Amino acid sequence: MPVLSEQDMRVLRFERSTWRTVGAKEHAIAEMLGISATRYYQLLNELIDTPEALKFDPVLVKRLRARRARRQRMR
């Protein structure tokens, strides 16, 4: 059975945070996770489709899936 990697869990924990200023999240992504914002969002988007992520943090994953679905409908 697949398991979330340490990086996967860090990405999900990081996404729980809130950011008050423009650019603060992108700066924190680079500082705390050591990856670009683009790569972060790619990983996050793939991650929220996994059952492991849903089990790890169902509230966050469902919220992110709903947000993505709203954006897709708006296009």
ChimeraX attribute file (.defattr): number of C-alpha atoms within 10 A of each C-alpha:
attribute: neighborCount
match mode: 1-to-1
recipient: residues
	/A:1	3
	/A:2	7
	/A:3	11
	/A:4	14
	/A:5	9
	/A:6	8
	/A:7	11
	/A:8	17
	/A:9	16
	/A:10	13
	/A:11	19
	/A:12	19
	/A:13	13
	/A:14	15
	/A:15	17
	/A:16	11
	/A:17	8
	/A:18	9
	/A:19	12
	/A:20	7
	/A:21	7
	/A:22	8
	/A:23	10
	/A:24	11
	/A:25	17
	/A:26	15
	/A:27	14
	/A:28	16
	/A:29	21
	/A:30	13
	/A:31	11
	/A:32	11
	/A:33	15
	/A:34	11
	/A:35	13
	/A:36	15
	/A:37	16
	/A:38	11
	/A:39	11
	/A:40	17
	/A:41	13
	/A:42	11
	/A:43	15
	/A:44	18
	/A:45	15
	/A:46	10
	/A:47	19
	/A:48	21
	/A:49	14
	/A:50	14
	/A:51	14
	/A:52	17
	/A:53	21
	/A:54	15
	/A:55	10
	/A:56	15
	/A:57	15
	/A:58	14
	/A:59	11
	/A:60	17
	/A:61	23
	/A:62	15
	/A:63	12
	/A:64	17
	/A:65	14
	/A:66	12
	/A:67	11
	/A:68	13
	/A:69	11
	/A:70	11
	/A:71	10
	/A:72	9
	/A:73	7
	/A:74	7
	/A:75	5
